[in-house]
């Protein structure tokens, strides 16, 4: 197997050969740690720029990724193709050399296991017609887990799903190649199969999960990616303490107050979005400037948070707290353009923090801006469905009164009685 590095890619190009001598290309992407579990990434389009980009993303997750070019063995199905009726769709087996494809896949698995960086087990993530090969690879025990996206003809390979191999199937809801009959067949086959998960994405089109393609659907792709990663982490690893990584990031922001150190906890292209004010930044340069010149020096000296809850998932944390501070300076990320009022504020705040491998990718931060404006005296709550510090206090003390903003609540209680009758 020979390798060559392409100047515009993070990985390397390789040439592989199947058992009968058939040559085919491949792309290999390695994790920053230098070693990790193996992941085959397969697509009917071969090894185009979109697939390489996705391979680099999975390498950031900690996997040794190999993308074999199986396009010569697979039927060419355009991801964005639209068909007036399912009957007009090209047959999945029209040019499907399944035996040849499996020989290439076996050679790719052997090449992946032969990588010096490879450690542990091997998984496969496959798209379109390659999804059927992924199921066969799982049945033949070539891999330790399998994920299929938009798998053409997968309903004809469902016998492979009874093998006890952990498998996930992702199906676009608006895909003419998956008829109601084929989905029903898949659903019935999986009804008693605890090893396989099936997810359908309403409104998503074929190719929804491949970044950069016309049919890419970011919300559906994001959900599918997390579900895929959950399987890979469970079977292959690697495992990361996301809570500890988050605390290390926060320490750089609020303890050492070091923008450079903060950026080192993040991926190469991170972003932060404080949703109510749209402050933060996208990319290393903009986000570093935000942290260095605006966020870190702009936080009040007495700012602190009271933890309420933390939910840790496979690739993200949902963090709930009460943020407390005195408005003793302009807080540009929360109250841009507002001069200090000297008032004390308590506000409920929720952050959704997403990681890729052991690095932070992005933060979505939410809070009740109306409550903050009421507390600093910029918003008169009279006649408005907003509250001040009471909203944060009720998060801490749920027994405090509810429904105070509902005009008819007190009157209804008097008419019906305290017990509601």
N, C-alpha and C positions, 0 to 999 in steps of 0.2 A: 504494500500500500504506500503510494507516494503522496507527499504533501506539498502544497505551495500556498503562500500567503497572498491574499488579495488586498491591495492598499485601502479599499473602501469597506472592508469587512473586519470584524473583530476576530473571526475564526479563520480556518484554513480549508483549502480545497483538497480533496483526495480522490484517487481512482481505486475502485474496488473491483473484484471479480467474483462471480458466482462459481459454484462448484463445477459447472460445465464450461467455465472460461468466459462467460459473458461479461464484458467490461461495463461499468457504470460509475458515474461520478458521485461524490458525496461532499458534504460540508460538515466540518467538525468545530464546535464551539466549546471552550473550556471555562469552568468557573474560576473566579478570582482566587479562590482558596487553593487552586491547583489540582484538586482531586474531588471526586464525589460519585454518587450513584450514576448509572447510565440511563439515557433517555433517547429512544429513536423517535424522530419527528418525520412523518411521511405525508406527502401530499401528491395528488394526481398531477399537479402542475410541475412537479420536479423540485428543483432547487432554485426558485426565483428569489428576488429581493425580499418579497413579503415573508416567505418561509424562513429565509436567513435571519430576518429581523426577529421573528418569533423565536428562532433557535437561540439567538443572543439573549433574549429575555429569559428563557428557561435556564441558560447558563448562569445568569445572574441569580437565579433561584438556588444554584448550587449543584446543577447537574452537568455531567459530561454528555453533550448533545451531539448526536450524529444524524444527519439528514441524508438518506440515500436517495438518489435520483431513480425513482421507479416509474417515471413517466412513460418509458417505452413499453412497459408491461400493462399499463392501466388505460381504461377508456378515457378519452378526452371529453370531459364534461365541463363546460364553461361555468364557473361559479355564479355569474350574474345572469345566466340564460333564463329567459322567461318562455313558458310554453302555454299555449292557449288551453290545452287539456292535458291531463296526465298521460293519455294514450299517445300523444304526439311527442313525448319525451324520448330521447334516445335510449335504447335498451341498455341496462347496466352491464350486460355481458357481451356487448357488441364486439369489443376488441380486448376482452379481459383475459390475459394470459396468467391465470391464477397460479399455475404450477411454476411458471418462470418467475413470477413475482415473489412467490414464497422462497424460491432458491436465492433470489437476490436479497430477500429479507434475512434469510439465515446467514448469508455472507456478511450482511451489515451488522447483525448481532455479534457474530464472531469478531468482526473488526472492532466493534465497540468494547467488547470484553477484553480485547487485546491492547486497548489503550493503556498507557502507563498511568494515566490519571484515573482510570476506572477503579471504583471501590464498591463492593456490595452487590446490589441487584439491578435489574434492567426493566424499564417500563417502555410502553409505546404509546404515542399520541398521533393519531392518523386522521386525515381529512379526505372527504369525498370517497372515491373508489378505493383508496388505500385503507379506509375503515374496515372493509371486509377482510383485507389481509391481516389487519390488526387482530380481528376476532380469531382467525385461523392461527395466528402466532400464539395467542393466548391458549387456545385449545391444544396446540402442539408443545406447550410449555417452553417455547423459545424465550418468553418474557415472563415477568412476575406480576404484571398488571397491564391493562389495556384501556385506552380511551379512544372513542370514535366520534368524529364530528361529521354530520351530513353523510353518513356511511351509505354509499350507493349499493343496493343489493344486499344490505345487512340482514333483511328478513329471510334471505335464502341461506344465511350462515348461522342461524340461531342455534343450531345443534351444538355449535362451539361454546355456547354460553352456559351449558350445564356442566362445565368442567371444574367448577369451584374457583375459577380465577377471578379476582376483583376486577370489575369492568364498569365503565361509565359510557353511556350513549347520549350524545347531544344531538337533538333534531330541530331543524328550523321549522317553525310552524307554517311558513308560507313557502314550502318547497314542493313544486309539482312532481318531483321524482319520488316523494314520499306520499303515497295516496292514503286516504282514510283506511283502506283495506290493509296496506302494509303496516301502518301504525298499529292497527288493531291486532295484527299478527304478532308484532313485536311485543305489544302490551300483554297479550295472552301468554306468550312464551316466558315473559319475565315475572308473571304474577306470583309464582312460587319460588322465584330465584332470588335469594338474599345476597348473592354475590354481585349482582348487576343492578345499576341504577339507570333509569331512563328519565331524561329531562327534555321537555318540549318548550320551545321559546316562541310564543304567539307573536305573529307579525314579522318575525325575523325571516330573512331570505337566505337561500343557499350561499354559503361563503361568509356568513355573518361573523364568524369568529376570527377571520384572518385579517390582521391590521393592514391598512393601505388599499384593500380591494374595494371596489365600488359598492358591494353589498355589505360591507362591514357595519355592524350594529353595535356601537360601543357599550350601551347598557347591557344588552344580552350577552355580548362577548365577555364583559367583566364578570357577570354572574357565572358563566360557564367556566371561565378561567379559575375562579376560586374553587368551584366544585371539582375541577380537574386536579388542582393543586392539593385539595384535601385527600384525594385518592393517592396521589404520588407521595405525599408526606407520610401517609399512614403505612404504605407498603414499602417505599424506598427510603424515606427520610429525604434530606437531612432535617433535623428538628432544631428550631431556634426558640429561645426564651424571649418572646416578643415583649413581654412586660418589662423585662430587664433592659432590653434594647430601648424601649420608650423612656424609661427612667434615665438612662444614660444620655439620651437626646435632650431631655428636659433639664438635666444637670448642666449641660453646655449652655442652654439658654438662660437659666435663672440662677445658677450657682456660680460657675466660672464666668458666665456672661461673655462667651468667646464665640464669635461668629464663624471663625475658621474651623474650630472644633465641631460646631454645630453642623456645618456642611459636610464634614467627614463622616457623619453618621447617616448620610443620605446618598442615594444613587446619583449617577451622573446627570440625570435630567429629572430632578424632583420638582414638585410644586406644592404651594400652600395657598389655601383659599379661606379667608375669614368671610363666610358667606354674607352676613348682614351688611358689611362694608366693602366687600370685594377687594380686600387688601391682602398682600402676601407677595407671591411672585412665581414665575414659571421659568425653570432652567437655573443652572448654577449661578450665572452672573447676576441675574435679576434678584434671585432669592438671597444670595449672599449680601447684596447691597441692602435689601430689605432688613435682614437680620442685623447687619453691622450698623447701619445708619438710622434705622427707624424703630425696629421692634425692641432690641436689647436695651439701648439707652433710653427708650421712651416709656418703660414700665415703672410705675410708682415704687418707691422704696418699700412700702408696706404691703405690696401685692402678695397675696397668698391664695392657695386653693384648699378647699375642704373636700376630700374625696367622698363620693357618694357610691359609685359603682364602677366596675371595670369588667367588660366582657372581652375575652381573648379568643379569637378565631384562628383559622389556619394561616391567614395572611393579613389580619387586621385586628385592631383593638378599638372598642367603643368605650370611651372614657367619659364619665359623668362627674361633674364637680360643681361646687359653688365657688365662684371667683370673687374675692374680696379685695378692695383697694380704696385708697383715698385719691380723689381726682386732683392731685397736686401738680400736674403737668399735662401738657397735651399728649394724649395717648393716641398716636396717629393710626394705629391699626384698629382701634375700637371707636374712637371719637375724633376722627380727623377734622382739623379746622376748628375745634372747640377749645376755647381758652380754659385753663384750670378754674374750677369752681370751689375747690377745697372740700367738696362733699364726699361722704363715705358711701360706697356702693357695694351691694351684694347681688350677684346675678347667677342664675343657673346656666351652665355652659356644657356643651357636649362636643366632643371631638371624635371623628372617625379617622383613625391613623392606619395607613396601609403600608405594608413592608414587602420588599422583594428580596428574598434571602435574608441576610442579616442587616439590610439597609432600609431606611425609611424612603418610601416613594412619594407619598403625599399625605396631606392633612386637610380635612374638611372640618371647619370649626363653626359651630352654631350657638347663638345665644339670643335672648329676647332683647332686642335693641330698644323697644318701647319702654321696657322696665328701666333700662339704664338712663334713658332720657328723662323719665319721670323723676328718678332719684337725684339727678343733677340739676333739676329745675328747668329743663328746656322743653318739657312737654306737660301741659296741664291735663291730668287724667279725667277731669270733670266731663261726664257725658260720653266718655270713650271706653271701649271694652279693653282697657289696659290696666295694669297694676304696677306698683312700685316694688319696694323691697319685699312685700308680702309674697310675691311669687317665688322668690328664692327661699324665704323662710318656710313656706309650705312644703318645699322639697325636703327640707331637713326635718320638718315636723308635720307629717301628713294628717295629724288629728286636728290641725287648725281649720277654721271654717272654710267650707266650699261654697261655690255658687253666689258669692257676694256681688258679682257683676251682672247677675241675671235679675232683671227688673221685677219679675213676677214671683221670684222664689219665696220671698217673705210673705207676700199676700196669699199665695197658694197654700202656704203652711197654715196661715190663720184660718182660711176657709175650710181646708180639708182636715186640719188637725195635725199635730206634730208627727203622728205615725203615718201620714199620707192617706188616711181613709176619710 
